[in-house]
Amino acid sequence: MDHDLAKETCPNLLDRDLTELPVADLLEISKKLIVTDHYLGVNVLFKDKKHYSLLRIESGIDADLYKLSKKSKKLVNKLLKRNGLFLVKY
């Protein structure tokens, strides 16, 4: 999490590995930052072994994924399909 954003909104998460948190807690944090506090965007950097990917959520409705590994892309596609969504490459 961005240092300034964490210090202001979630100081207990500062310099903490968010993968330790349950998914429900991560969803609540995202909801608070995007829906309640109206931040323009949130960046989530995640790692699959040595490969880093980026999820950028903007305006509460747009989500962009960058540099997904093959494994991560399969997982994301499975999740999206289950929810009736899809990826668009641009």
N, CA, C and O atoms as a GROMACS GRO file, in nm:
protein
  360
    1MET      N    1   0.085  -0.117   0.000
    1MET     CA    2   0.000   0.000   0.000
    1MET      C    3   0.090   0.123   0.000
    1MET      O    4   0.193   0.126   0.067
    2ASP      N    5   0.050   0.223  -0.074
    2ASP     CA    6   0.124   0.348  -0.082
    2ASP      C    7   0.147   0.404   0.059
    2ASP      O    8   0.054   0.408   0.140
    3HIS      N    9   0.268   0.445   0.088
    3HIS     CA   10   0.306   0.489   0.222
    3HIS      C   11   0.219   0.605   0.272
    3HIS      O   12   0.168   0.600   0.384
    4ASP      N   13   0.201   0.709   0.190
    4ASP     CA   14   0.123   0.824   0.234
    4ASP      C   15  -0.024   0.788   0.255
    4ASP      O   16  -0.086   0.833   0.351
    5LEU      N   17  -0.078   0.706   0.165
    5LEU     CA   18  -0.217   0.664   0.178
    5LEU      C   19  -0.236   0.578   0.302
    5LEU      O   20  -0.334   0.595   0.375
    6ALA      N   21  -0.144   0.486   0.326
    6ALA     CA   22  -0.155   0.400   0.443
    6ALA      C   23  -0.145   0.481   0.572
    6ALA      O   24  -0.220   0.458   0.667
    7LYS      N   25  -0.052   0.576   0.574
    7LYS     CA   26  -0.032   0.659   0.694
    7LYS      C   27  -0.160   0.736   0.726
    7LYS      O   28  -0.195   0.754   0.842
    8GLU      N   29  -0.228   0.782   0.622
    8GLU     CA   30  -0.348   0.864   0.640
    8GLU      C   31  -0.473   0.781   0.671
    8GLU      O   32  -0.552   0.819   0.757
    9THR      N   33  -0.491   0.669   0.602
    9THR     CA   34  -0.617   0.597   0.613
    9THR      C   35  -0.610   0.466   0.692
    9THR      O   36  -0.706   0.429   0.759
   10CYS      N   37  -0.498   0.397   0.685
   10CYS     CA   38  -0.485   0.266   0.750
   10CYS      C   39  -0.347   0.251   0.811
   10CYS      O   40  -0.269   0.166   0.766
   11PRO      N   41  -0.314   0.329   0.911
   11PRO     CA   42  -0.178   0.325   0.965
   11PRO      C   43  -0.137   0.187   1.018
   11PRO      O   44  -0.018   0.156   1.023
   12ASN      N   45  -0.233   0.106   1.055
   12ASN     CA   46  -0.201  -0.028   1.105
   12ASN      C   47  -0.152  -0.121   0.992
   12ASN      O   48  -0.098  -0.228   1.020
   13LEU      N   49  -0.169  -0.080   0.866
   13LEU     CA   50  -0.124  -0.162   0.753
   13LEU      C   51   0.008  -0.115   0.695
   13LEU      O   52   0.059  -0.174   0.600
   14LEU      N   53   0.063  -0.010   0.751
   14LEU     CA   54   0.187   0.048   0.700
   14LEU      C   55   0.300  -0.054   0.705
   14LEU      O   56   0.325  -0.115   0.809
   15ASP      N   57   0.369  -0.072   0.592
   15ASP     CA   58   0.482  -0.164   0.580
   15ASP      C   59   0.447  -0.307   0.619
   15ASP      O   60   0.529  -0.379   0.675
   16ARG      N   61   0.325  -0.346   0.589
   16ARG     CA   62   0.279  -0.481   0.623
   16ARG      C   63   0.247  -0.557   0.494
   16ARG      O   64   0.195  -0.499   0.399
   17ASP      N   65   0.277  -0.684   0.491
   17ASP     CA   66   0.244  -0.770   0.378
   17ASP      C   67   0.094  -0.799   0.384
   17ASP      O   68   0.047  -0.870   0.473
   18LEU      N   69   0.020  -0.744   0.288
   18LEU     CA   70  -0.126  -0.757   0.291
   18LEU      C   71  -0.174  -0.897   0.257
   18LEU      O   72  -0.292  -0.928   0.273
   19THR      N   73  -0.084  -0.984   0.210
   19THR     CA   74  -0.125  -1.121   0.180
   19THR      C   75  -0.160  -1.198   0.307
   19THR      O   76  -0.220  -1.305   0.301
   20GLU      N   77  -0.122  -1.144   0.420
   20GLU     CA   78  -0.155  -1.206   0.548
   20GLU      C   79  -0.302  -1.186   0.583
   20GLU      O   80  -0.357  -1.260   0.665
   21LEU      N   81  -0.366  -1.088   0.522
   21LEU     CA   82  -0.503  -1.053   0.556
   21LEU      C   83  -0.604  -1.144   0.486
   21LEU      O   84  -0.580  -1.187   0.373
   22PRO      N   85  -0.716  -1.173   0.552
   22PRO     CA   86  -0.822  -1.248   0.484
   22PRO      C   87  -0.880  -1.165   0.369
   22PRO      O   88  -0.876  -1.042   0.372
   23VAL      N   89  -0.932  -1.233   0.268
   23VAL     CA   90  -0.988  -1.165   0.151
   23VAL      C   91  -1.098  -1.067   0.192
   23VAL      O   92  -1.109  -0.959   0.135
   24ALA      N   93  -1.180  -1.103   0.290
   24ALA     CA   94  -1.288  -1.014   0.335
   24ALA      C   95  -1.232  -0.881   0.386
   24ALA      O   96  -1.291  -0.776   0.361
   25ASP      N   97  -1.120  -0.885   0.455
   25ASP     CA   98  -1.057  -0.761   0.504
   25ASP      C   99  -1.004  -0.678   0.388
   25ASP      O  100  -1.018  -0.555   0.388
   26LEU      N  101  -0.944  -0.744   0.288
   26LEU     CA  102  -0.895  -0.671   0.171
   26LEU      C  103  -1.010  -0.604   0.097
   26LEU      O  104  -0.996  -0.492   0.049
   27LEU      N  105  -1.122  -0.673   0.087
   27LEU     CA  106  -1.239  -0.614   0.020
   27LEU      C  107  -1.291  -0.492   0.096
   27LEU      O  108  -1.330  -0.392   0.035
   28GLU      N  109  -1.291  -0.500   0.228
   28GLU     CA  110  -1.336  -0.386   0.309
   28GLU      C  111  -1.242  -0.266   0.293
   28GLU      O  112  -1.287  -0.152   0.284
   29ILE      N  113  -1.112  -0.292   0.290
   29ILE     CA  114  -1.014  -0.184   0.269
   29ILE      C  115  -1.037  -0.120   0.133
   29ILE      O  116  -1.040   0.002   0.122
   30SER      N  117  -1.051  -0.202   0.028
   30SER     CA  118  -1.075  -0.150  -0.106
   30SER      C  119  -1.203  -0.069  -0.112
   30SER      O  120  -1.206   0.040  -0.170
   31LYS      N  121  -1.308  -0.121  -0.051
   31LYS     CA  122  -1.437  -0.051  -0.049
   31LYS      C  123  -1.424   0.085   0.020
   31LYS      O  124  -1.476   0.185  -0.029
   32LYS      N  125  -1.355   0.088   0.133
   32LYS     CA  126  -1.338   0.214   0.205
   32LYS      C  127  -1.259   0.315   0.122
   32LYS      O  128  -1.298   0.432   0.112
   33LEU      N  129  -1.150   0.271   0.062
   33LEU     CA  130  -1.065   0.363  -0.013
   33LEU      C  131  -1.133   0.414  -0.140
   33LEU      O  132  -1.121   0.532  -0.172
   34ILE      N  133  -1.202   0.328  -0.211
   34ILE     CA  134  -1.257   0.366  -0.341
   34ILE      C  135  -1.397   0.423  -0.330
   34ILE      O  136  -1.426   0.526  -0.389
   35VAL      N  137  -1.483   0.358  -0.255
   35VAL     CA  138  -1.624   0.400  -0.248
   35VAL      C  139  -1.645   0.509  -0.143
   35VAL      O  140  -1.707   0.612  -0.172
   36THR      N  141  -1.595   0.487  -0.023
   36THR     CA  142  -1.621   0.581   0.087
   36THR      C  143  -1.533   0.705   0.081
   36THR      O  144  -1.583   0.817   0.090
   37ASP      N  145  -1.402   0.685   0.066
   37ASP     CA  146  -1.310   0.799   0.069
   37ASP      C  147  -1.288   0.861  -0.068
   37ASP      O  148  -1.224   0.966  -0.080
   38HIS      N  149  -1.341   0.798  -0.173
   38HIS     CA  150  -1.337   0.852  -0.310
   38HIS      C  151  -1.197   0.881  -0.360
   38HIS      O  152  -1.174   0.983  -0.424
   39TYR      N  153  -1.103   0.792  -0.332
   39TYR     CA  154  -0.971   0.806  -0.392
   39TYR      C  155  -0.985   0.778  -0.540
   39TYR      O  156  -1.065   0.694  -0.580
   40LEU      N  157  -0.908   0.846  -0.622
   40LEU     CA  158  -0.916   0.826  -0.766
   40LEU      C  159  -0.872   0.687  -0.808
   40LEU      O  160  -0.922   0.632  -0.906
   41GLY      N  161  -0.778   0.630  -0.735
   41GLY     CA  162  -0.733   0.497  -0.772
   41GLY      C  163  -0.652   0.432  -0.663
   41GLY      O  164  -0.596   0.497  -0.575
   42VAL      N  165  -0.647   0.301  -0.672
   42VAL     CA  166  -0.569   0.222  -0.579
   42VAL      C  167  -0.486   0.125  -0.663
   42VAL      O  168  -0.539   0.060  -0.753
   43ASN      N  169  -0.358   0.115  -0.635
   43ASN     CA  170  -0.269   0.021  -0.702
   43ASN      C  171  -0.242  -0.096  -0.609
   43ASN      O  172  -0.209  -0.079  -0.492
   44VAL      N  173  -0.255  -0.217  -0.665
   44VAL     CA  174  -0.224  -0.337  -0.589
   44VAL      C  175  -0.116  -0.412  -0.666
   44VAL      O  176  -0.140  -0.456  -0.779
   45LEU      N  177   0.000  -0.426  -0.607
   45LEU     CA  178   0.111  -0.499  -0.667
   45LEU      C  179   0.111  -0.638  -0.605
   45LEU      O  180   0.114  -0.652  -0.483
   46PHE      N  181   0.108  -0.740  -0.689
   46PHE     CA  182   0.113  -0.875  -0.636
   46PHE      C  183   0.217  -0.957  -0.708
   46PHE      O  184   0.257  -0.926  -0.821
   47LYS      N  185   0.262  -1.063  -0.641
   47LYS     CA  186   0.377  -1.138  -0.688
   47LYS      C  187   0.342  -1.286  -0.699
   47LYS      O  188   0.280  -1.345  -0.610
   48ASP      N  189   0.384  -1.346  -0.811
   48ASP     CA  190   0.373  -1.489  -0.832
   48ASP      C  191   0.516  -1.539  -0.851
   48ASP      O  192   0.572  -1.525  -0.960
   49LYS      N  193   0.573  -1.595  -0.748
   49LYS     CA  194   0.716  -1.630  -0.743
   49LYS      C  195   0.798  -1.503  -0.762
   49LYS      O  196   0.796  -1.416  -0.676
   50LYS      N  197   0.871  -1.491  -0.873
   50LYS     CA  198   0.952  -1.371  -0.896
   50LYS      C  199   0.887  -1.273  -0.993
   50LYS      O  200   0.947  -1.172  -1.028
   51HIS      N  201   0.765  -1.303  -1.037
   51HIS     CA  202   0.695  -1.221  -1.136
   51HIS      C  203   0.597  -1.126  -1.065
   51HIS      O  204   0.513  -1.171  -0.988
   52TYR      N  205   0.609  -0.997  -1.093
   52TYR     CA  206   0.519  -0.898  -1.034
   52TYR      C  207   0.413  -0.857  -1.134
   52TYR      O  208   0.441  -0.842  -1.253
   53SER      N  209   0.290  -0.838  -1.085
   53SER     CA  210   0.179  -0.789  -1.165
   53SER      C  211   0.116  -0.672  -1.090
   53SER      O  212   0.134  -0.656  -0.970
   54LEU      N  213   0.041  -0.592  -1.164
   54LEU     CA  214  -0.022  -0.474  -1.104
   54LEU      C  215  -0.170  -0.474  -1.135
   54LEU      O  216  -0.211  -0.497  -1.249
   55LEU      N  217  -0.251  -0.449  -1.033
   55LEU     CA  218  -0.394  -0.427  -1.047
   55LEU      C  219  -0.419  -0.282  -1.010
   55LEU      O  220  -0.385  -0.240  -0.899
   56ARG      N  221  -0.478  -0.205  -1.100
   56ARG     CA  222  -0.510  -0.064  -1.074
   56ARG      C  223  -0.661  -0.050  -1.079
   56ARG      O  224  -0.723  -0.079  -1.182
   57ILE      N  225  -0.722  -0.007  -0.969
   57ILE     CA  226  -0.866   0.016  -0.961
   57ILE      C  227  -0.887   0.166  -0.957
   57ILE      O  228  -0.833   0.235  -0.871
   58GLU      N  229  -0.967   0.216  -1.052
   58GLU     CA  230  -0.992   0.360  -1.062
   58GLU      C  231  -1.142   0.388  -1.056
   58GLU      O  232  -1.222   0.314  -1.112
   59SER      N  233  -1.177   0.495  -0.989
   59SER     CA  234  -1.314   0.546  -0.985
   59SER      C  235  -1.416   0.443  -0.938
   59SER      O  236  -1.535   0.460  -0.963
   60GLY      N  237  -1.371   0.339  -0.871
   60GLY     CA  238  -1.464   0.241  -0.818
   60GLY      C  239  -1.520   0.143  -0.919
   60GLY      O  240  -1.586   0.047  -0.880
   61ILE      N  241  -1.496   0.165  -1.048
   61ILE     CA  242  -1.554   0.074  -1.148
   61ILE      C  243  -1.454   0.020  -1.249
   61ILE      O  244  -1.476  -0.088  -1.303
   62ASP      N  245  -1.347   0.091  -1.276
   62ASP     CA  246  -1.248   0.047  -1.374
   62ASP      C  247  -1.136  -0.029  -1.304
   62ASP      O  248  -1.084   0.014  -1.202
   63ALA      N  249  -1.102  -0.142  -1.362
   63ALA     CA  250  -0.989  -0.220  -1.310
   63ALA      C  251  -0.899  -0.259  -1.426
   63ALA      O  252  -0.945  -0.317  -1.524
   64ASP      N  253  -0.773  -0.226  -1.414
   64ASP     CA  254  -0.674  -0.260  -1.516
   64ASP      C  255  -0.571  -0.353  -1.455
   64ASP      O  256  -0.528  -0.335  -1.341
   65LEU      N  257  -0.533  -0.454  -1.532
   65LEU     CA  258  -0.431  -0.549  -1.491
   65LEU      C  259  -0.312  -0.536  -1.584
   65LEU      O  260  -0.329  -0.527  -1.706
   66TYR      N  261  -0.193  -0.535  -1.528
   66TYR     CA  262  -0.071  -0.518  -1.606
   66TYR      C  263   0.027  -0.631  -1.576
   66TYR      O  264   0.046  -0.668  -1.460
   67LYS      N  265   0.088  -0.685  -1.681
   67LYS     CA  266   0.197  -0.782  -1.671
   67LYS      C  267   0.159  -0.906  -1.591
   67LYS      O  268   0.235  -0.950  -1.504
   68LEU      N  269   0.043  -0.963  -1.620
   68LEU     CA  270   0.002  -1.085  -1.552
   68LEU      C  271   0.086  -1.202  -1.598
   68LEU      O  272   0.116  -1.215  -1.717
   69SER      N  273   0.123  -1.288  -1.504
   69SER     CA  274   0.188  -1.414  -1.542
   69SER      C  275   0.081  -1.505  -1.602
   69SER      O  276  -0.038  -1.479  -1.584
   70LYS      N  277   0.122  -1.609  -1.671
   70LYS     CA  278   0.024  -1.703  -1.729
   70LYS      C  279  -0.064  -1.764  -1.620
   70LYS      O  280  -0.185  -1.778  -1.638
   71LYS      N  281  -0.002  -1.798  -1.509
   71LYS     CA  282  -0.077  -1.858  -1.397
   71LYS      C  283  -0.179  -1.758  -1.341
   71LYS      O  284  -0.294  -1.794  -1.317
   72SER      N  285  -0.138  -1.634  -1.321
   72SER     CA  286  -0.228  -1.531  -1.269
   72SER      C  287  -0.341  -1.502  -1.367
   72SER      O  288  -0.456  -1.483  -1.327
   73LYS      N  289  -0.308  -1.498  -1.497
   73LYS     CA  290  -0.410  -1.471  -1.598
   73LYS      C  291  -0.517  -1.580  -1.600
   73LYS      O  292  -0.635  -1.549  -1.613
   74LYS      N  293  -0.476  -1.706  -1.586
   74LYS     CA  294  -0.573  -1.815  -1.580
   74LYS      C  295  -0.664  -1.801  -1.459
   74LYS      O  296  -0.785  -1.820  -1.468
   75LEU      N  297  -0.605  -1.768  -1.345
   75LEU     CA  298  -0.681  -1.751  -1.222
   75LEU      C  299  -0.779  -1.634  -1.233
   75LEU      O  300  -0.895  -1.647  -1.193
   76VAL      N  301  -0.733  -1.521  -1.287
   76VAL     CA  302  -0.820  -1.404  -1.303
   76VAL      C  303  -0.934  -1.435  -1.400
   76VAL      O  304  -1.048  -1.400  -1.373
   77ASN      N  305  -0.903  -1.502  -1.512
   77ASN     CA  306  -1.007  -1.538  -1.608
   77ASN      C  307  -1.112  -1.629  -1.547
   77ASN      O  308  -1.231  -1.614  -1.573
   78LYS      N  309  -1.068  -1.724  -1.465
   78LYS     CA  310  -1.160  -1.814  -1.397
   78LYS      C  311  -1.253  -1.736  -1.303
   78LYS      O  312  -1.374  -1.759  -1.300
   79LEU      N  313  -1.195  -1.644  -1.227
   79LEU     CA  314  -1.273  -1.561  -1.136
   79LEU      C  315  -1.372  -1.473  -1.212
   79LEU      O  316  -1.488  -1.463  -1.173
   80LEU      N  317  -1.326  -1.411  -1.319
   80LEU     CA  318  -1.413  -1.324  -1.398
   80LEU      C  319  -1.526  -1.403  -1.460
   80LEU      O  320  -1.642  -1.360  -1.455
   81LYS      N  321  -1.495  -1.517  -1.520
   81LYS     CA  322  -1.598  -1.600  -1.585
   81LYS      C  323  -1.705  -1.641  -1.485
   81LYS      O  324  -1.824  -1.639  -1.516
   82ARG      N  325  -1.662  -1.677  -1.366
   82ARG     CA  326  -1.757  -1.717  -1.261
   82ARG      C  327  -1.854  -1.604  -1.227
   82ARG      O  328  -1.967  -1.628  -1.185
   83ASN      N  329  -1.808  -1.479  -1.246
   83ASN     CA  330  -1.891  -1.363  -1.214
   83ASN      C  331  -1.953  -1.297  -1.337
   83ASN      O  332  -2.007  -1.187  -1.328
   84GLY      N  333  -1.944  -1.365  -1.452
   84GLY     CA  334  -2.004  -1.312  -1.574
   84GLY      C  335  -1.930  -1.194  -1.633
   84GLY      O  336  -1.990  -1.113  -1.704
   85LEU      N  337  -1.801  -1.183  -1.606
   85LEU     CA  338  -1.720  -1.073  -1.656
   85LEU      C  339  -1.614  -1.126  -1.753
   85LEU      O  340  -1.604  -1.248  -1.771
   86PHE      N  341  -1.537  -1.038  -1.813
   86PHE     CA  342  -1.434  -1.079  -1.908
   86PHE      C  343  -1.324  -0.975  -1.914
   86PHE      O  344  -1.342  -0.862  -1.870
   87LEU      N  345  -1.209  -1.014  -1.969
   87LEU     CA  346  -1.096  -0.923  -1.989
   87LEU      C  347  -1.101  -0.865  -2.129
   87LEU      O  348  -1.139  -0.934  -2.224
   88VAL      N  349  -1.061  -0.739  -2.141
   88VAL     CA  350  -1.046  -0.675  -2.271
   88VAL      C  351  -0.902  -0.628  -2.280
   88VAL      O  352  -0.854  -0.554  -2.194
   89LYS      N  353  -0.834  -0.670  -2.386
   89LYS     CA  354  -0.695  -0.631  -2.403
   89LYS      C  355  -0.690  -0.503  -2.487
   89LYS      O  356  -0.752  -0.494  -2.593
   90TYR      N  357  -0.616  -0.404  -2.438
   90TYR     CA  358  -0.597  -0.281  -2.515
   90TYR      C  359  -0.460  -0.224  -2.491
   90TYR      O  360  -0.426  -0.120  -2.548
   0.00000   0.00000   0.00000
